[in-house]
């Protein structure tokens, strides 16, 4: 246990070294970066559990103490959520809650001093025990189905993440145009939970994006394997990073707005070119397999799809979506678009798009 504590205390400083990760990541891996020390908590729980079972003779007192231990551990899991996926936290928490229910029920069954047989309990308590015993299996099974559900909603998740990224970009530009007193007044007017949320968001950005430690204190640090070295995100370090991006790399707010405007302009040009070439006909999802089959036959005969064959795979619709544009650019029907195919087909659909602009867009 002492060795595990020593490893965890050194982890934020040396986690970027491959040799350190090879030797000690069996203790650190699998948890969220800010909860790298959770393995020590599990070891402490196991030690306390064994000490309670070895030192307490009364079975009823033992059940009560173990219940208190599991309740404390459950509160810690609710507070820190150590696992990277919500389904993992839900399954682990339900197992602990089940133990918190079963242990008091076991204490009720323990025979009193002088009794030789196990006590009988009410039928309702037996039903509660059965539910507590089966509930972890049911929750774990449901959690195993969550990745399949997320995979089926991958496109919706990608769109939601794109919208979130756009809002974040605009909000950061708006915040950069506010002076320090305005921002101080805004933060000071928030309640404790909102201030904690902003602080945690800053920790995520500095550690996951800038690869810097959020603070100099151990409880503010994280595991950052991708970092080249340990750098604390102080005001000086952040100012140097800003100077590097603004002066050396030439990044500016105007350049960011220009890139966003260029992407929007290209999208509108592709939609307009698509309508001029095919009218308002777009490919529905039920005709995708037919499109791929025509592409496969054309590839076997060393030919490309002609306009009549492409139009045969489309139907009338009012609007053209990005999904429709993808299938229009994917003439080979491989469900993927290479850089050469993207540049060539974009230049054909968008009338004023140059080849170098299409390469930059890709």
C-alpha positions in Angstrom: 0.0 0.0 0.0 2.8 2.4 0.8 4.5 1.6 -2.5 1.2 2.3 -4.3 0.8 5.6 -2.6 4.4 6.6 -3.6 3.7 5.6 -7.2 0.5 7.7 -7.3 2.2 10.7 -5.8 4.9 10.6 -8.5 2.5 9.8 -11.4 1.6 13.4 -12.6 5.3 14.3 -12.8 6.5 11.2 -14.6 3.5 9.8 -16.5 4.8 11.3 -19.8 7.8 8.9 -19.6 7.2 5.6 -21.4 9.4 3.7 -18.9 7.3 4.9 -16.0 4.0 3.9 -17.7 5.4 0.4 -18.6 6.4 -0.3 -15.0 3.5 1.3 -13.0 0.4 1.7 -15.3 -1.1 -1.5 -13.9 -2.0 0.7 -10.9 -2.9 3.9 -12.8 -4.6 2.8 -16.0 -8.3 2.4 -16.5 -9.5 5.4 -14.5 -10.2 9.0 -15.5 -7.0 11.2 -15.8 -8.0 13.2 -12.7 -8.7 10.1 -10.6 -5.5 8.2 -11.3 -5.2 7.5 -7.6 -8.4 5.4 -7.4 -6.3 2.2 -7.3 -5.0 3.3 -3.9 -8.6 3.8 -2.7 -9.5 0.2 -3.8 -6.4 -1.1 -1.9 -7.5 0.8 1.2 -11.0 -0.5 1.0 -9.7 -4.1 0.7 -7.4 -3.6 3.7 -10.2 -2.2 5.8 -12.5 -5.0 4.8 -9.9 -7.6 5.8 -9.2 -5.9 9.1 -12.8 -5.7 10.0 -13.4 -9.4 9.3 -10.2 -10.4 11.3 -10.6 -8.1 14.3 -14.4 -8.1 15.0 -15.8 -11.3 16.6 -19.5 -10.2 16.6 -21.1 -11.0 13.3 -23.7 -8.3 13.7 -21.2 -5.6 14.5 -19.1 -6.9 11.6 -22.0 -6.5 9.2 -22.7 -3.0 10.4 -19.1 -1.9 10.1 -18.7 -3.3 6.6 -22.0 -1.6 5.6 -20.5 1.7 6.9 -17.4 1.0 4.8 -19.4 0.4 1.6 -21.6 3.4 2.2 -18.5 5.6 2.5 -17.0 4.1 -0.6 -20.3 4.7 -2.5 -20.3 8.3 -1.5 -16.7 8.7 -2.8 -17.8 7.1 -6.1 -20.7 9.5 -6.4 -18.3 12.4 -5.7 -15.4 11.5 -8.1 -16.9 9.1 -10.7 -13.5 7.4 -11.3 -14.4 5.4 -14.4 -14.2 7.0 -17.8 -17.7 5.8 -18.9 -21.0 6.5 -17.3 -22.0 2.9 -17.8 -19.0 1.7 -15.9 -19.7 4.1 -13.0 -23.4 3.0 -13.0 -22.5 -0.7 -12.9 -19.9 -0.3 -10.2 -22.1 1.9 -8.1 -25.0 -0.5 -8.3 -22.9 -3.4 -7.1 -21.8 -1.4 -4.1 -25.4 -0.3 -3.3 -26.5 -3.9 -3.5 -23.9 -4.8 -0.9 -25.2 -1.9 1.3 -28.6 -3.6 1.2 -27.6 -7.2 1.6 -25.3 -6.6 4.6 -28.0 -5.3 7.0 -30.2 -8.1 5.9 -27.5 -10.6 6.7 -27.2 -8.9 10.1 -30.8 -9.6 10.8 -30.3 -13.3 10.0 -27.4 -13.7 12.4 -28.5 -15.7 15.5 -28.4 -14.0 18.9 -26.1 -15.2 21.6 -27.4 -18.6 22.9 -29.4 -19.4 19.7 -28.2 -22.2 17.5 -30.2 -21.6 14.3 -30.3 -18.8 11.9 -33.2 -16.3 12.5 -36.1 -16.2 10.2 -37.1 -12.9 8.7 -40.2 -11.5 7.1 -41.1 -12.3 3.5 -40.8 -8.7 2.5 -37.2 -8.5 3.6 -36.6 -11.7 1.6 -38.0 -10.0 -1.5 -35.7 -7.0 -0.9 -32.8 -9.3 -0.7 -33.7 -11.0 -3.9 -34.1 -7.6 -5.7 -30.8 -6.4 -4.3 -29.1 -9.6 -5.5 -30.5 -9.5 -9.0 -30.3 -5.7 -9.6 -26.5 -5.6 -10.3 -26.8 -8.3 -13.0 -29.6 -6.4 -14.7 -27.9 -3.0 -14.5 -24.6 -4.6 -15.8 -26.5 -6.2 -18.7 -28.1 -2.9 -19.6 -24.7 -1.1 -19.4 -23.3 -3.7 -21.9 -26.0 -2.6 -24.4 -25.1 1.1 -24.1 -22.1 0.9 -26.5 -24.3 -0.7 -29.1 -26.9 2.1 -28.7 -24.2 4.7 -28.9 -22.8 3.1 -32.1 -26.3 3.2 -33.7 -26.5 6.9 -32.8 -22.9 7.7 -34.0 -24.0 10.2 -36.7 -26.3 12.1 -34.3 -23.5 12.2 -31.7 -21.1 13.5 -34.3 -23.5 16.3 -35.3 -24.1 17.2 -31.6 -20.3 17.4 -31.0 -19.9 19.6 -34.1 -22.6 22.0 -32.8 -21.0 22.0 -29.4 -17.6 22.7 -31.0 -19.1 25.6 -32.9 -20.7 27.1 -29.9 -17.5 26.8 -27.9 -15.5 28.5 -30.6 -17.9 31.4 -30.8 -18.1 31.7 -27.0 -14.3 31.8 -26.7 -14.1 34.6 -29.2 -16.8 36.5 -27.4 -15.0 36.1 -24.0 -11.7 37.2 -25.6 -13.3 40.5 -26.3 -14.2 41.2 -22.7 -11.8 42.9 -20.4 -10.7 41.5 -17.0 -13.2 43.5 -14.8 -16.1 42.3 -16.8 -15.0 38.7 -16.5 -14.2 39.1 -12.8 -17.7 40.4 -12.2 -19.2 37.6 -14.1 -17.3 34.9 -12.2 -17.8 36.5 -8.8 -21.6 36.6 -9.4 -21.8 32.8 -9.8 -22.7 30.4 -7.1 -20.2 27.8 -5.8 -21.3 25.0 -8.1 -21.1 27.2 -11.2 -17.7 28.4 -10.2 -16.6 24.8 -9.7 -17.9 23.9 -13.1 -15.9 26.7 -14.8 -12.8 25.6 -12.8 -13.2 22.0 -13.9 -13.7 23.1 -17.6 -10.5 25.1 -17.4 -8.7 22.0 -16.0 -10.0 19.9 -18.8 -8.9 22.4 -21.5 -5.4 22.9 -20.0 -4.7 19.2 -19.5 -6.4 17.6 -22.5 -5.7 20.3 -25.1 -2.7 22.3 -24.0 -1.1 19.2 -22.2 -0.3 21.2 -19.1 -1.0 20.5 -15.5 -4.0 22.6 -14.2 -2.2 23.5 -10.9 0.9 23.0 -8.9 -0.9 21.1 -6.0 -1.2 17.3 -6.3 -5.0 17.3 -6.0 -5.3 19.7 -9.0 -3.1 17.6 -11.3 -3.9 14.8 -13.8 -2.2 12.0 -15.7 -1.1 13.4 -19.1 0.7 10.7 -21.0 0.8 12.7 -24.3 2.7 15.6 -22.8 6.4 16.0 -23.6 7.2 17.2 -20.1 5.4 18.3 -16.9 4.4 22.0 -17.3 2.1 23.8 -14.9 -0.5 26.0 -16.5 0.5 29.2 -14.7 -0.2 32.7 -16.0 3.3 32.9 -17.5 3.1 29.6 -19.3 -0.3 30.4 -20.8 0.9 33.9 -21.9 3.9 32.2 -23.6 1.6 29.8 -25.3 -0.6 32.6 -26.5 2.4 34.5 -27.8 3.6 31.4 -29.6 0.2 30.9 -31.4 -0.3 34.5 -32.2 3.2 35.5 -33.4 5.1 32.5 -34.4 2.3 30.4 -35.9 0.4 33.4 -37.2 -3.0 32.3 -35.8 -5.5 35.0 -35.2 -9.3 35.4 -34.7 -9.6 36.7 -38.2 -8.0 33.5 -39.6 -10.4 31.4 -37.6 -13.5 33.3 -38.8 -12.1 33.1 -42.4 -11.8 29.3 -42.1 -15.4 29.0 -40.8 -16.7 31.2 -43.5 -14.8 29.2 -46.2 -16.3 26.0 -45.0 -19.8 27.4 -45.0 -19.3 28.9 -48.4 -18.0 25.6 -49.8 -21.0 23.7 -48.3 -23.5 26.1 -49.9 -21.6 25.9 -53.2 -21.7 22.1 -53.2 -25.5 22.1 -52.5 -26.1 24.7 -55.2 -24.0 22.8 -57.7 -25.7 19.6 -56.7 -29.1 21.1 -57.5 -28.0 22.5 -60.8 -26.6 19.2 -61.9 -29.3 16.8 -60.6 -32.1 19.2 -59.9 -33.6 18.5 -56.5 -33.1 14.8 -56.6 -31.2 13.3 -53.8 -30.3 9.7 -52.8 -32.5 8.1 -50.1 -31.0 5.6 -47.7 -33.0 2.7 -49.1 -31.2 3.1 -52.5 -27.6 3.2 -51.1 -27.2 -0.6 -51.6 -28.3 -0.2 -55.2 -25.8 2.6 -55.7 -23.0 0.5 -54.3 -24.0 -2.5 -56.4 -23.9 -0.4 -59.6 -20.5 1.0 -58.5 -19.2 -2.5 -58.0 -20.3 -3.7 -61.4 -18.8 -0.6 -63.0 -15.5 -1.2 -61.3 -15.4 -4.8 -62.5 -16.0 -3.6 -66.0 -13.4 -0.8 -65.6 -16.1 1.9 -66.1 -17.5 4.7 -64.1 -21.1 5.5 -63.3 -22.7 7.6 -65.9 -25.3 10.3 -65.2 -28.3 8.1 -66.0 -27.2 5.4 -63.6 -26.6 8.0 -60.8 -30.0 9.6 -61.4 -31.6 6.2 -61.2 -30.4 5.9 -57.6 -32.0 9.2 -56.5 -35.5 10.4 -55.8 -37.3 13.7 -55.4 -36.8 15.6 -52.1 -37.2 19.2 -51.1 -33.8 19.7 -49.3 -30.2 18.4 -49.9 -28.4 17.3 -46.7 -24.8 16.7 -46.0 -25.4 13.0 -46.1 -26.7 13.4 -49.7 -23.6 15.4 -50.6 -21.5 12.6 -49.2 -23.1 10.0 -51.4 -22.8 12.3 -54.4 -19.1 12.7 -53.8 -18.7 9.0 -53.1 -19.1 7.9 -56.7 -17.1 4.7 -56.1 -19.7 3.6 -53.5 -17.0 2.6 -50.9 -18.6 4.5 -48.1 -15.4 6.5 -47.8 -13.9 9.4 -49.8 -10.2 9.7 -50.6 -8.5 13.0 -50.9 -8.2 12.8 -54.7 -11.8 11.8 -55.1 -12.9 14.6 -52.8 -10.9 17.2 -54.7 -12.0 16.0 -58.1 -15.7 15.7 -57.3 -15.9 18.9 -55.3 -14.4 20.9 -58.2 -17.1 19.4 -60.5 -20.0 20.2 -58.2 -18.8 23.6 -56.9 -18.5 25.9 -59.9 -16.0 28.4 -58.4 -14.0 26.1 -56.1 -10.3 25.8 -57.1 -8.3 22.6 -56.7 -6.0 24.1 -54.0 -9.0 25.3 -52.0 -10.5 21.8 -52.1 -7.2 20.3 -50.9 -7.1 22.8 -48.0 -10.7 22.0 -47.1 -10.1 18.3 -47.0 
